[in-house]
Amino acid sequence: MWLLIIAIIALGIFTAILGLISSHKGGKQTVIKAPTTNCSTCSGLNVKCEQECMMEAATKEIEYYDDEELDAYKG
């Protein structure tokens, strides 16, 4: 039992040391951001883009117009 606990702690310390060494060795890494897209550029091939556009359309407030010219076409 104690051997298992000591092995887990040793593995954690070893992993922490490797993480510190690799972060110092590589230097500063540049973060690459994905280009942001809007719903007008969504082609439908990317499921995530399509889902985000549907969610945006569902939460957007509906805008109503009071237009007398359009009332003439009301049936």
CHARMM internal coordinates of N, CA and C (Angstrom, degrees):
IC EDIT
DIST 1 N 1 CA 1.4500
DIST 1 CA 1 C 1.5222
ANGL 1 N 1 CA 1 C 110.49
DIST 1 C 2 N 1.3559
ANGL 1 CA 1 C 2 N 115.40
DIHE 1 N 1 CA 1 C 2 N -49.79
DIST 2 N 2 CA 1.4616
ANGL 1 C 2 N 2 CA 119.48
DIHE 1 CA 1 C 2 N 2 CA -179.68
DIST 2 CA 2 C 1.5267
ANGL 2 N 2 CA 2 C 110.94
DIHE 1 C 2 N 2 CA 2 C -65.37
DIST 2 C 3 N 1.3121
ANGL 2 CA 2 C 3 N 115.89
DIHE 2 N 2 CA 2 C 3 N -32.72
DIST 3 N 3 CA 1.4608
ANGL 2 C 3 N 3 CA 120.05
DIHE 2 CA 2 C 3 N 3 CA 179.20
DIST 3 CA 3 C 1.5283
ANGL 3 N 3 CA 3 C 110.63
DIHE 2 C 3 N 3 CA 3 C -64.04
DIST 3 C 4 N 1.3178
ANGL 3 CA 3 C 4 N 117.29
DIHE 3 N 3 CA 3 C 4 N -39.19
DIST 4 N 4 CA 1.4611
ANGL 3 C 4 N 4 CA 122.04
DIHE 3 CA 3 C 4 N 4 CA 178.83
DIST 4 CA 4 C 1.5314
ANGL 4 N 4 CA 4 C 110.79
DIHE 3 C 4 N 4 CA 4 C -65.86
DIST 4 C 5 N 1.3081
ANGL 4 CA 4 C 5 N 117.54
DIHE 4 N 4 CA 4 C 5 N -43.80
DIST 5 N 5 CA 1.4666
ANGL 4 C 5 N 5 CA 121.85
DIHE 4 CA 4 C 5 N 5 CA 179.40
DIST 5 CA 5 C 1.5280
ANGL 5 N 5 CA 5 C 110.46
DIHE 4 C 5 N 5 CA 5 C -64.01
DIST 5 C 6 N 1.3308
ANGL 5 CA 5 C 6 N 116.83
DIHE 5 N 5 CA 5 C 6 N -43.75
DIST 6 N 6 CA 1.4661
ANGL 5 C 6 N 6 CA 120.82
DIHE 5 CA 5 C 6 N 6 CA 179.04
DIST 6 CA 6 C 1.5260
ANGL 6 N 6 CA 6 C 110.32
DIHE 5 C 6 N 6 CA 6 C -64.79
DIST 6 C 7 N 1.3297
ANGL 6 CA 6 C 7 N 117.48
DIHE 6 N 6 CA 6 C 7 N -39.08
DIST 7 N 7 CA 1.4653
ANGL 6 C 7 N 7 CA 121.14
DIHE 6 CA 6 C 7 N 7 CA 179.12
DIST 7 CA 7 C 1.5273
ANGL 7 N 7 CA 7 C 111.00
DIHE 6 C 7 N 7 CA 7 C -64.89
DIST 7 C 8 N 1.3203
ANGL 7 CA 7 C 8 N 117.78
DIHE 7 N 7 CA 7 C 8 N -40.22
DIST 8 N 8 CA 1.4694
ANGL 7 C 8 N 8 CA 121.34
DIHE 7 CA 7 C 8 N 8 CA 179.14
DIST 8 CA 8 C 1.5239
ANGL 8 N 8 CA 8 C 110.54
DIHE 7 C 8 N 8 CA 8 C -66.87
DIST 8 C 9 N 1.3181
ANGL 8 CA 8 C 9 N 117.63
DIHE 8 N 8 CA 8 C 9 N -42.19
DIST 9 N 9 CA 1.4654
ANGL 8 C 9 N 9 CA 121.28
DIHE 8 CA 8 C 9 N 9 CA 178.20
DIST 9 CA 9 C 1.5269
ANGL 9 N 9 CA 9 C 110.29
DIHE 8 C 9 N 9 CA 9 C -64.90
DIST 9 C 10 N 1.3341
ANGL 9 CA 9 C 10 N 117.28
DIHE 9 N 9 CA 9 C 10 N -42.62
DIST 10 N 10 CA 1.4651
ANGL 9 C 10 N 10 CA 120.93
DIHE 9 CA 9 C 10 N 10 CA 178.90
DIST 10 CA 10 C 1.5224
ANGL 10 N 10 CA 10 C 110.72
DIHE 9 C 10 N 10 CA 10 C -63.61
DIST 10 C 11 N 1.3124
ANGL 10 CA 10 C 11 N 117.10
DIHE 10 N 10 CA 10 C 11 N -39.46
DIST 11 N 11 CA 1.4608
ANGL 10 C 11 N 11 CA 121.13
DIHE 10 CA 10 C 11 N 11 CA 177.93
DIST 11 CA 11 C 1.5274
ANGL 11 N 11 CA 11 C 110.83
DIHE 10 C 11 N 11 CA 11 C -64.91
DIST 11 C 12 N 1.3172
ANGL 11 CA 11 C 12 N 117.50
DIHE 11 N 11 CA 11 C 12 N -39.00
DIST 12 N 12 CA 1.4599
ANGL 11 C 12 N 12 CA 121.38
DIHE 11 CA 11 C 12 N 12 CA 177.09
DIST 12 CA 12 C 1.5183
ANGL 12 N 12 CA 12 C 112.11
DIHE 11 C 12 N 12 CA 12 C -64.74
DIST 12 C 13 N 1.3154
ANGL 12 CA 12 C 13 N 117.08
DIHE 12 N 12 CA 12 C 13 N -42.84
DIST 13 N 13 CA 1.4691
ANGL 12 C 13 N 13 CA 121.14
DIHE 12 CA 12 C 13 N 13 CA 178.33
DIST 13 CA 13 C 1.5239
ANGL 13 N 13 CA 13 C 110.22
DIHE 12 C 13 N 13 CA 13 C -65.31
DIST 13 C 14 N 1.3308
ANGL 13 CA 13 C 14 N 116.90
DIHE 13 N 13 CA 13 C 14 N -42.95
DIST 14 N 14 CA 1.4631
ANGL 13 C 14 N 14 CA 121.61
DIHE 13 CA 13 C 14 N 14 CA 178.62
DIST 14 CA 14 C 1.5241
ANGL 14 N 14 CA 14 C 110.90
DIHE 13 C 14 N 14 CA 14 C -61.28
DIST 14 C 15 N 1.3202
ANGL 14 CA 14 C 15 N 117.19
DIHE 14 N 14 CA 14 C 15 N -42.31
DIST 15 N 15 CA 1.4632
ANGL 14 C 15 N 15 CA 121.51
DIHE 14 CA 14 C 15 N 15 CA 179.05
DIST 15 CA 15 C 1.5266
ANGL 15 N 15 CA 15 C 110.97
DIHE 14 C 15 N 15 CA 15 C -65.68
DIST 15 C 16 N 1.3147
ANGL 15 CA 15 C 16 N 117.56
DIHE 15 N 15 CA 15 C 16 N -40.37
DIST 16 N 16 CA 1.4655
ANGL 15 C 16 N 16 CA 121.03
DIHE 15 CA 15 C 16 N 16 CA 178.56
DIST 16 CA 16 C 1.5233
ANGL 16 N 16 CA 16 C 110.98
DIHE 15 C 16 N 16 CA 16 C -64.10
DIST 16 C 17 N 1.3178
ANGL 16 CA 16 C 17 N 116.96
DIHE 16 N 16 CA 16 C 17 N -41.48
DIST 17 N 17 CA 1.4672
ANGL 16 C 17 N 17 CA 120.36
DIHE 16 CA 16 C 17 N 17 CA 179.03
DIST 17 CA 17 C 1.5254
ANGL 17 N 17 CA 17 C 110.39
DIHE 16 C 17 N 17 CA 17 C -64.92
DIST 17 C 18 N 1.3275
ANGL 17 CA 17 C 18 N 117.45
DIHE 17 N 17 CA 17 C 18 N -43.82
DIST 18 N 18 CA 1.4654
ANGL 17 C 18 N 18 CA 120.39
DIHE 17 CA 17 C 18 N 18 CA 177.63
DIST 18 CA 18 C 1.5279
ANGL 18 N 18 CA 18 C 111.35
DIHE 17 C 18 N 18 CA 18 C -62.03
DIST 18 C 19 N 1.3074
ANGL 18 CA 18 C 19 N 117.26
DIHE 18 N 18 CA 18 C 19 N -38.13
DIST 19 N 19 CA 1.4584
ANGL 18 C 19 N 19 CA 120.69
DIHE 18 CA 18 C 19 N 19 CA 177.94
DIST 19 CA 19 C 1.5117
ANGL 19 N 19 CA 19 C 112.15
DIHE 18 C 19 N 19 CA 19 C -64.21
DIST 19 C 20 N 1.3188
ANGL 19 CA 19 C 20 N 117.05
DIHE 19 N 19 CA 19 C 20 N -41.82
DIST 20 N 20 CA 1.4644
ANGL 19 C 20 N 20 CA 120.80
DIHE 19 CA 19 C 20 N 20 CA 178.05
DIST 20 CA 20 C 1.5253
ANGL 20 N 20 CA 20 C 111.55
DIHE 19 C 20 N 20 CA 20 C -66.03
DIST 20 C 21 N 1.3214
ANGL 20 CA 20 C 21 N 116.30
DIHE 20 N 20 CA 20 C 21 N -41.69
DIST 21 N 21 CA 1.4673
ANGL 20 C 21 N 21 CA 119.92
DIHE 20 CA 20 C 21 N 21 CA -179.79
DIST 21 CA 21 C 1.5217
ANGL 21 N 21 CA 21 C 110.60
DIHE 20 C 21 N 21 CA 21 C -65.38
DIST 21 C 22 N 1.3082
ANGL 21 CA 21 C 22 N 117.23
DIHE 21 N 21 CA 21 C 22 N -43.81
DIST 22 N 22 CA 1.4694
ANGL 21 C 22 N 22 CA 119.70
DIHE 21 CA 21 C 22 N 22 CA -177.63
DIST 22 CA 22 C 1.5254
ANGL 22 N 22 CA 22 C 111.64
DIHE 21 C 22 N 22 CA 22 C -69.44
DIST 22 C 23 N 1.3191
ANGL 22 CA 22 C 23 N 118.45
DIHE 22 N 22 CA 22 C 23 N -31.52
DIST 23 N 23 CA 1.4631
ANGL 22 C 23 N 23 CA 119.75
DIHE 22 CA 22 C 23 N 23 CA 178.97
DIST 23 CA 23 C 1.5242
ANGL 23 N 23 CA 23 C 111.28
DIHE 22 C 23 N 23 CA 23 C -72.84
DIST 23 C 24 N 1.3227
ANGL 23 CA 23 C 24 N 117.88
DIHE 23 N 23 CA 23 C 24 N -33.21
DIST 24 N 24 CA 1.4668
ANGL 23 C 24 N 24 CA 121.07
DIHE 23 CA 23 C 24 N 24 CA 178.08
DIST 24 CA 24 C 1.5209
ANGL 24 N 24 CA 24 C 111.22
DIHE 23 C 24 N 24 CA 24 C -78.64
DIST 24 C 25 N 1.3083
ANGL 24 CA 24 C 25 N 117.52
DIHE 24 N 24 CA 24 C 25 N -32.04
DIST 25 N 25 CA 1.4590
ANGL 24 C 25 N 25 CA 122.20
DIHE 24 CA 24 C 25 N 25 CA -177.00
DIST 25 CA 25 C 1.5240
ANGL 25 N 25 CA 25 C 111.71
DIHE 24 C 25 N 25 CA 25 C -70.45
DIST 25 C 26 N 1.3174
ANGL 25 CA 25 C 26 N 117.15
DIHE 25 N 25 CA 25 C 26 N -42.25
DIST 26 N 26 CA 1.4576
ANGL 25 C 26 N 26 CA 121.15
DIHE 25 CA 25 C 26 N 26 CA -175.50
DIST 26 CA 26 C 1.5102
ANGL 26 N 26 CA 26 C 113.56
DIHE 25 C 26 N 26 CA 26 C -76.31
DIST 26 C 27 N 1.2780
ANGL 26 CA 26 C 27 N 118.98
DIHE 26 N 26 CA 26 C 27 N -17.36
DIST 27 N 27 CA 1.4589
ANGL 26 C 27 N 27 CA 121.19
DIHE 26 CA 26 C 27 N 27 CA -176.67
DIST 27 CA 27 C 1.5165
ANGL 27 N 27 CA 27 C 110.35
DIHE 26 C 27 N 27 CA 27 C 77.05
DIST 27 C 28 N 1.3163
ANGL 27 CA 27 C 28 N 114.34
DIHE 27 N 27 CA 27 C 28 N -154.04
DIST 28 N 28 CA 1.4583
ANGL 27 C 28 N 28 CA 119.56
DIHE 27 CA 27 C 28 N 28 CA -177.47
DIST 28 CA 28 C 1.5242
ANGL 28 N 28 CA 28 C 109.60
DIHE 27 C 28 N 28 CA 28 C -86.68
DIST 28 C 29 N 1.3039
ANGL 28 CA 28 C 29 N 116.63
DIHE 28 N 28 CA 28 C 29 N 128.25
DIST 29 N 29 CA 1.4590
ANGL 28 C 29 N 29 CA 121.15
DIHE 28 CA 28 C 29 N 29 CA 179.53
DIST 29 CA 29 C 1.5150
ANGL 29 N 29 CA 29 C 109.34
DIHE 28 C 29 N 29 CA 29 C -99.41
DIST 29 C 30 N 1.3135
ANGL 29 CA 29 C 30 N 115.72
DIHE 29 N 29 CA 29 C 30 N 139.43
DIST 30 N 30 CA 1.4551
ANGL 29 C 30 N 30 CA 119.87
DIHE 29 CA 29 C 30 N 30 CA 177.18
DIST 30 CA 30 C 1.5194
ANGL 30 N 30 CA 30 C 108.96
DIHE 29 C 30 N 30 CA 30 C -88.21
DIST 30 C 31 N 1.2931
ANGL 30 CA 30 C 31 N 115.64
DIHE 30 N 30 CA 30 C 31 N 138.28
DIST 31 N 31 CA 1.4525
ANGL 30 C 31 N 31 CA 121.49
DIHE 30 CA 30 C 31 N 31 CA -179.99
DIST 31 CA 31 C 1.5178
ANGL 31 N 31 CA 31 C 108.28
DIHE 30 C 31 N 31 CA 31 C -92.14
DIST 31 C 32 N 1.3214
ANGL 31 CA 31 C 32 N 115.68
DIHE 31 N 31 CA 31 C 32 N 125.63
DIST 32 N 32 CA 1.4583
ANGL 31 C 32 N 32 CA 120.79
DIHE 31 CA 31 C 32 N 32 CA 179.65
DIST 32 CA 32 C 1.5198
ANGL 32 N 32 CA 32 C 107.73
DIHE 31 C 32 N 32 CA 32 C -99.86
DIST 32 C 33 N 1.3273
ANGL 32 CA 32 C 33 N 115.75
DIHE 32 N 32 CA 32 C 33 N 119.97
DIST 33 N 33 CA 1.4568
ANGL 32 C 33 N 33 CA 120.51
DIHE 32 CA 32 C 33 N 33 CA -179.79
DIST 33 CA 33 C 1.5197
ANGL 33 N 33 CA 33 C 109.48
DIHE 32 C 33 N 33 CA 33 C -96.21
DIST 33 C 34 N 1.3090
ANGL 33 CA 33 C 34 N 115.44
DIHE 33 N 33 CA 33 C 34 N 139.61
DIST 34 N 34 CA 1.4561
ANGL 33 C 34 N 34 CA 120.26
DIHE 33 CA 33 C 34 N 34 CA 177.12
DIST 34 CA 34 C 1.5222
ANGL 34 N 34 CA 34 C 108.99
DIHE 33 C 34 N 34 CA 34 C -71.46
DIST 34 C 35 N 1.3144
ANGL 34 CA 34 C 35 N 116.91
DIHE 34 N 34 CA 34 C 35 N 143.38
DIST 35 N 35 CA 1.4660
ANGL 34 C 35 N 35 CA 118.46
DIHE 34 CA 34 C 35 N 35 CA 179.39
DIST 35 CA 35 C 1.5237
ANGL 35 N 35 CA 35 C 110.58
DIHE 34 C 35 N 35 CA 35 C -65.93
DIST 35 C 36 N 1.3090
ANGL 35 CA 35 C 36 N 115.11
DIHE 35 N 35 CA 35 C 36 N 137.82
DIST 36 N 36 CA 1.4530
ANGL 35 C 36 N 36 CA 119.24
DIHE 35 CA 35 C 36 N 36 CA 179.62
DIST 36 CA 36 C 1.5195
ANGL 36 N 36 CA 36 C 109.35
DIHE 35 C 36 N 36 CA 36 C -80.57
DIST 36 C 37 N 1.2972
ANGL 36 CA 36 C 37 N 115.20
DIHE 36 N 36 CA 36 C 37 N 141.82
DIST 37 N 37 CA 1.4563
ANGL 36 C 37 N 37 CA 120.15
DIHE 36 CA 36 C 37 N 37 CA -179.92
DIST 37 CA 37 C 1.5109
ANGL 37 N 37 CA 37 C 108.78
DIHE 36 C 37 N 37 CA 37 C -122.12
DIST 37 C 38 N 1.3045
ANGL 37 CA 37 C 38 N 115.35
DIHE 37 N 37 CA 37 C 38 N 156.93
DIST 38 N 38 CA 1.4491
ANGL 37 C 38 N 38 CA 119.39
DIHE 37 CA 37 C 38 N 38 CA 174.08
DIST 38 CA 38 C 1.5210
ANGL 38 N 38 CA 38 C 107.75
DIHE 37 C 38 N 38 CA 38 C -114.82
DIST 38 C 39 N 1.2804
ANGL 38 CA 38 C 39 N 117.13
DIHE 38 N 38 CA 38 C 39 N 177.13
DIST 39 N 39 CA 1.4579
ANGL 38 C 39 N 39 CA 120.82
DIHE 38 CA 38 C 39 N 39 CA -173.45
DIST 39 CA 39 C 1.5238
ANGL 39 N 39 CA 39 C 112.61
DIHE 38 C 39 N 39 CA 39 C -70.40
DIST 39 C 40 N 1.3068
ANGL 39 CA 39 C 40 N 118.70
DIHE 39 N 39 CA 39 C 40 N -17.83
DIST 40 N 40 CA 1.4630
ANGL 39 C 40 N 40 CA 119.57
DIHE 39 CA 39 C 40 N 40 CA 178.19
DIST 40 CA 40 C 1.5203
ANGL 40 N 40 CA 40 C 111.27
DIHE 39 C 40 N 40 CA 40 C -74.17
DIST 40 C 41 N 1.3397
ANGL 40 CA 40 C 41 N 117.78
DIHE 40 N 40 CA 40 C 41 N -20.72
DIST 41 N 41 CA 1.4584
ANGL 40 C 41 N 41 CA 120.61
DIHE 40 CA 40 C 41 N 41 CA 178.68
DIST 41 CA 41 C 1.5149
ANGL 41 N 41 CA 41 C 112.41
DIHE 40 C 41 N 41 CA 41 C -99.94
DIST 41 C 42 N 1.3104
ANGL 41 CA 41 C 42 N 118.53
DIHE 41 N 41 CA 41 C 42 N 3.33
DIST 42 N 42 CA 1.4619
ANGL 41 C 42 N 42 CA 122.27
DIHE 41 CA 41 C 42 N 42 CA -179.14
DIST 42 CA 42 C 1.5280
ANGL 42 N 42 CA 42 C 108.74
DIHE 41 C 42 N 42 CA 42 C -77.78
DIST 42 C 43 N 1.3342
ANGL 42 CA 42 C 43 N 116.56
DIHE 42 N 42 CA 42 C 43 N 119.23
DIST 43 N 43 CA 1.4650
ANGL 42 C 43 N 43 CA 120.73
DIHE 42 CA 42 C 43 N 43 CA -176.22
DIST 43 CA 43 C 1.5223
ANGL 43 N 43 CA 43 C 112.54
DIHE 42 C 43 N 43 CA 43 C -90.61
DIST 43 C 44 N 1.3165
ANGL 43 CA 43 C 44 N 118.55
DIHE 43 N 43 CA 43 C 44 N -11.74
DIST 44 N 44 CA 1.4561
ANGL 43 C 44 N 44 CA 121.38
DIHE 43 CA 43 C 44 N 44 CA -178.48
DIST 44 CA 44 C 1.5119
ANGL 44 N 44 CA 44 C 112.75
DIHE 43 C 44 N 44 CA 44 C 93.99
DIST 44 C 45 N 1.3221
ANGL 44 CA 44 C 45 N 118.03
DIHE 44 N 44 CA 44 C 45 N -9.28
DIST 45 N 45 CA 1.4573
ANGL 44 C 45 N 45 CA 121.22
DIHE 44 CA 44 C 45 N 45 CA 178.57
DIST 45 CA 45 C 1.5208
ANGL 45 N 45 CA 45 C 111.32
DIHE 44 C 45 N 45 CA 45 C -79.20
DIST 45 C 46 N 1.3125
ANGL 45 CA 45 C 46 N 116.65
DIHE 45 N 45 CA 45 C 46 N -30.15
DIST 46 N 46 CA 1.4534
ANGL 45 C 46 N 46 CA 121.33
DIHE 45 CA 45 C 46 N 46 CA 179.31
DIST 46 CA 46 C 1.5247
ANGL 46 N 46 CA 46 C 108.25
DIHE 45 C 46 N 46 CA 46 C -93.42
DIST 46 C 47 N 1.3243
ANGL 46 CA 46 C 47 N 116.28
DIHE 46 N 46 CA 46 C 47 N 115.58
DIST 47 N 47 CA 1.4651
ANGL 46 C 47 N 47 CA 121.08
DIHE 46 CA 46 C 47 N 47 CA -176.17
DIST 47 CA 47 C 1.5217
ANGL 47 N 47 CA 47 C 110.89
DIHE 46 C 47 N 47 CA 47 C -64.13
DIST 47 C 48 N 1.3343
ANGL 47 CA 47 C 48 N 117.76
DIHE 47 N 47 CA 47 C 48 N -38.04
DIST 48 N 48 CA 1.4607
ANGL 47 C 48 N 48 CA 121.02
DIHE 47 CA 47 C 48 N 48 CA -178.69
DIST 48 CA 48 C 1.5243
ANGL 48 N 48 CA 48 C 110.79
DIHE 47 C 48 N 48 CA 48 C -64.55
DIST 48 C 49 N 1.3281
ANGL 48 CA 48 C 49 N 117.10
DIHE 48 N 48 CA 48 C 49 N -42.16
DIST 49 N 49 CA 1.4621
ANGL 48 C 49 N 49 CA 121.33
DIHE 48 CA 48 C 49 N 49 CA 179.26
DIST 49 CA 49 C 1.5264
ANGL 49 N 49 CA 49 C 109.94
DIHE 48 C 49 N 49 CA 49 C -62.87
DIST 49 C 50 N 1.3212
ANGL 49 CA 49 C 50 N 115.50
DIHE 49 N 49 CA 49 C 50 N -43.54
DIST 50 N 50 CA 1.4631
ANGL 49 C 50 N 50 CA 119.71
DIHE 49 CA 49 C 50 N 50 CA -179.44
DIST 50 CA 50 C 1.5262
ANGL 50 N 50 CA 50 C 111.01
DIHE 49 C 50 N 50 CA 50 C -63.50
DIST 50 C 51 N 1.3278
ANGL 50 CA 50 C 51 N 116.58
DIHE 50 N 50 CA 50 C 51 N -41.79
DIST 51 N 51 CA 1.4596
ANGL 50 C 51 N 51 CA 120.72
DIHE 50 CA 50 C 51 N 51 CA -179.81
DIST 51 CA 51 C 1.5284
ANGL 51 N 51 CA 51 C 110.75
DIHE 50 C 51 N 51 CA 51 C -66.08
DIST 51 C 52 N 1.3266
ANGL 51 CA 51 C 52 N 117.50
DIHE 51 N 51 CA 51 C 52 N -41.85
DIST 52 N 52 CA 1.4640
ANGL 51 C 52 N 52 CA 120.25
DIHE 51 CA 51 C 52 N 52 CA 179.39
DIST 52 CA 52 C 1.5205
ANGL 52 N 52 CA 52 C 110.97
DIHE 51 C 52 N 52 CA 52 C -64.13
DIST 52 C 53 N 1.3278
ANGL 52 CA 52 C 53 N 117.47
DIHE 52 N 52 CA 52 C 53 N -38.11
DIST 53 N 53 CA 1.4641
ANGL 52 C 53 N 53 CA 120.53
DIHE 52 CA 52 C 53 N 53 CA 179.33
DIST 53 CA 53 C 1.5279
ANGL 53 N 53 CA 53 C 110.76
DIHE 52 C 53 N 53 CA 53 C -67.61
DIST 53 C 54 N 1.3283
ANGL 53 CA 53 C 54 N 116.52
DIHE 53 N 53 CA 53 C 54 N -37.95
DIST 54 N 54 CA 1.4652
ANGL 53 C 54 N 54 CA 119.57
DIHE 53 CA 53 C 54 N 54 CA 178.17
DIST 54 CA 54 C 1.5211
ANGL 54 N 54 CA 54 C 110.64
DIHE 53 C 54 N 54 CA 54 C -66.54
DIST 54 C 55 N 1.3334
ANGL 54 CA 54 C 55 N 117.25
DIHE 54 N 54 CA 54 C 55 N -39.63
DIST 55 N 55 CA 1.4607
ANGL 54 C 55 N 55 CA 120.65
DIHE 54 CA 54 C 55 N 55 CA 178.79
DIST 55 CA 55 C 1.5278
ANGL 55 N 55 CA 55 C 110.65
DIHE 54 C 55 N 55 CA 55 C -67.70
DIST 55 C 56 N 1.3218
ANGL 55 CA 55 C 56 N 116.59
DIHE 55 N 55 CA 55 C 56 N -38.13
DIST 56 N 56 CA 1.4629
ANGL 55 C 56 N 56 CA 120.09
DIHE 55 CA 55 C 56 N 56 CA 178.73
DIST 56 CA 56 C 1.5189
ANGL 56 N 56 CA 56 C 110.43
DIHE 55 C 56 N 56 CA 56 C -65.14
DIST 56 C 57 N 1.3165
ANGL 56 CA 56 C 57 N 116.94
DIHE 56 N 56 CA 56 C 57 N -41.40
DIST 57 N 57 CA 1.4576
ANGL 56 C 57 N 57 CA 120.44
DIHE 56 CA 56 C 57 N 57 CA 179.78
DIST 57 CA 57 C 1.5259
ANGL 57 N 57 CA 57 C 111.09
DIHE 56 C 57 N 57 CA 57 C -67.90
DIST 57 C 58 N 1.3299
ANGL 57 CA 57 C 58 N 117.24
DIHE 57 N 57 CA 57 C 58 N -33.07
DIST 58 N 58 CA 1.4617
ANGL 57 C 58 N 58 CA 120.60
DIHE 57 CA 57 C 58 N 58 CA -178.38
DIST 58 CA 58 C 1.5204
ANGL 58 N 58 CA 58 C 111.91
DIHE 57 C 58 N 58 CA 58 C -73.16
DIST 58 C 59 N 1.3134
ANGL 58 CA 58 C 59 N 117.62
DIHE 58 N 58 CA 58 C 59 N -30.57
DIST 59 N 59 CA 1.4631
ANGL 58 C 59 N 59 CA 120.02
DIHE 58 CA 58 C 59 N 59 CA -176.93
DIST 59 CA 59 C 1.5214
ANGL 59 N 59 CA 59 C 112.69
DIHE 58 C 59 N 59 CA 59 C -95.13
DIST 59 C 60 N 1.3221
ANGL 59 CA 59 C 60 N 117.20
DIHE 59 N 59 CA 59 C 60 N -8.01
DIST 60 N 60 CA 1.4611
ANGL 59 C 60 N 60 CA 120.34
DIHE 59 CA 59 C 60 N 60 CA -179.48
DIST 60 CA 60 C 1.5282
ANGL 60 N 60 CA 60 C 109.48
DIHE 59 C 60 N 60 CA 60 C -72.70
DIST 60 C 61 N 1.3158
ANGL 60 CA 60 C 61 N 115.93
DIHE 60 N 60 CA 60 C 61 N 137.16
DIST 61 N 61 CA 1.4605
ANGL 60 C 61 N 61 CA 120.65
DIHE 60 CA 60 C 61 N 61 CA -178.74
DIST 61 CA 61 C 1.5293
ANGL 61 N 61 CA 61 C 109.68
DIHE 60 C 61 N 61 CA 61 C -71.07
DIST 61 C 62 N 1.3152
ANGL 61 CA 61 C 62 N 115.89
DIHE 61 N 61 CA 61 C 62 N 137.08
DIST 62 N 62 CA 1.4567
ANGL 61 C 62 N 62 CA 121.41
DIHE 61 CA 61 C 62 N 62 CA -179.73
DIST 62 CA 62 C 1.5234
ANGL 62 N 62 CA 62 C 108.86
DIHE 61 C 62 N 62 CA 62 C -75.54
DIST 62 C 63 N 1.3235
ANGL 62 CA 62 C 63 N 115.77
DIHE 62 N 62 CA 62 C 63 N 134.75
DIST 63 N 63 CA 1.4527
ANGL 62 C 63 N 63 CA 121.16
DIHE 62 CA 62 C 63 N 63 CA -178.11
DIST 63 CA 63 C 1.5322
ANGL 63 N 63 CA 63 C 108.39
DIHE 62 C 63 N 63 CA 63 C -107.06
DIST 63 C 64 N 1.3143
ANGL 63 CA 63 C 64 N 115.72
DIHE 63 N 63 CA 63 C 64 N 118.88
DIST 64 N 64 CA 1.4605
ANGL 63 C 64 N 64 CA 121.37
DIHE 63 CA 63 C 64 N 64 CA -179.14
DIST 64 CA 64 C 1.5237
ANGL 64 N 64 CA 64 C 109.42
DIHE 63 C 64 N 64 CA 64 C -102.56
DIST 64 C 65 N 1.3316
ANGL 64 CA 64 C 65 N 115.55
DIHE 64 N 64 CA 64 C 65 N 142.10
DIST 65 N 65 CA 1.4577
ANGL 64 C 65 N 65 CA 121.33
DIHE 64 CA 64 C 65 N 65 CA 178.87
DIST 65 CA 65 C 1.5253
ANGL 65 N 65 CA 65 C 109.33
DIHE 64 C 65 N 65 CA 65 C -114.65
DIST 65 C 66 N 1.3038
ANGL 65 CA 65 C 66 N 116.26
DIHE 65 N 65 CA 65 C 66 N 139.86
DIST 66 N 66 CA 1.4575
ANGL 65 C 66 N 66 CA 121.78
DIHE 65 CA 65 C 66 N 66 CA 175.13
DIST 66 CA 66 C 1.5263
ANGL 66 N 66 CA 66 C 106.36
DIHE 65 C 66 N 66 CA 66 C -105.12
DIST 66 C 67 N 1.3225
ANGL 66 CA 66 C 67 N 115.46
DIHE 66 N 66 CA 66 C 67 N 90.00
DIST 67 N 67 CA 1.4553
ANGL 66 C 67 N 67 CA 121.04
DIHE 66 CA 66 C 67 N 67 CA -174.00
DIST 67 CA 67 C 1.5264
ANGL 67 N 67 CA 67 C 109.18
DIHE 66 C 67 N 67 CA 67 C -118.79
DIST 67 C 68 N 1.3036
ANGL 67 CA 67 C 68 N 116.15
DIHE 67 N 67 CA 67 C 68 N 118.09
DIST 68 N 68 CA 1.4660
ANGL 67 C 68 N 68 CA 120.98
DIHE 67 CA 67 C 68 N 68 CA -177.00
DIST 68 CA 68 C 1.5225
ANGL 68 N 68 CA 68 C 112.05
DIHE 67 C 68 N 68 CA 68 C -69.25
DIST 68 C 69 N 1.3353
ANGL 68 CA 68 C 69 N 118.34
DIHE 68 N 68 CA 68 C 69 N -29.36
DIST 69 N 69 CA 1.4582
ANGL 68 C 69 N 69 CA 120.22
DIHE 68 CA 68 C 69 N 69 CA 178.74
DIST 69 CA 69 C 1.5234
ANGL 69 N 69 CA 69 C 111.24
DIHE 68 C 69 N 69 CA 69 C -66.72
DIST 69 C 70 N 1.3121
ANGL 69 CA 69 C 70 N 116.86
DIHE 69 N 69 CA 69 C 70 N -36.45
DIST 70 N 70 CA 1.4574
ANGL 69 C 70 N 70 CA 119.81
DIHE 69 CA 69 C 70 N 70 CA 178.90
DIST 70 CA 70 C 1.5251
ANGL 70 N 70 CA 70 C 111.51
DIHE 69 C 70 N 70 CA 70 C -73.67
DIST 70 C 71 N 1.3193
ANGL 70 CA 70 C 71 N 117.48
DIHE 70 N 70 CA 70 C 71 N -25.23
DIST 71 N 71 CA 1.4614
ANGL 70 C 71 N 71 CA 120.28
DIHE 70 CA 70 C 71 N 71 CA 178.24
DIST 71 CA 71 C 1.5241
ANGL 71 N 71 CA 71 C 111.71
DIHE 70 C 71 N 71 CA 71 C -64.07
DIST 71 C 72 N 1.3117
ANGL 71 CA 71 C 72 N 118.35
DIHE 71 N 71 CA 71 C 72 N -23.86
DIST 72 N 72 CA 1.4648
ANGL 71 C 72 N 72 CA 121.28
DIHE 71 CA 71 C 72 N 72 CA 178.74
DIST 72 CA 72 C 1.5240
ANGL 72 N 72 CA 72 C 110.90
DIHE 71 C 72 N 72 CA 72 C -66.12
DIST 72 C 73 N 1.3245
ANGL 72 CA 72 C 73 N 118.38
DIHE 72 N 72 CA 72 C 73 N -27.27
DIST 73 N 73 CA 1.4648
ANGL 72 C 73 N 73 CA 122.27
DIHE 72 CA 72 C 73 N 73 CA -179.68
DIST 73 CA 73 C 1.5288
ANGL 73 N 73 CA 73 C 112.43
DIHE 72 C 73 N 73 CA 73 C -87.43
DIST 73 C 74 N 1.3177
ANGL 73 CA 73 C 74 N 116.77
DIHE 73 N 73 CA 73 C 74 N -5.69
DIST 74 N 74 CA 1.4606
ANGL 73 C 74 N 74 CA 120.66
DIHE 73 CA 73 C 74 N 74 CA -177.90
DIST 74 CA 74 C 1.5187
ANGL 74 N 74 CA 74 C 109.13
DIHE 73 C 74 N 74 CA 74 C -65.25
DIST 74 C 75 N 1.3297
ANGL 74 CA 74 C 75 N 116.57
DIHE 74 N 74 CA 74 C 75 N 132.03
DIST 75 N 75 CA 1.4630
ANGL 74 C 75 N 75 CA 120.43
DIHE 74 CA 74 C 75 N 75 CA -173.83
DIST 75 CA 75 C 1.4460
ANGL 75 N 75 CA 75 C 116.28
DIHE 74 C 75 N 75 CA 75 C -101.21
END
COOR INIT
IC SEED 1 N 1 CA 1 C
IC BUILD
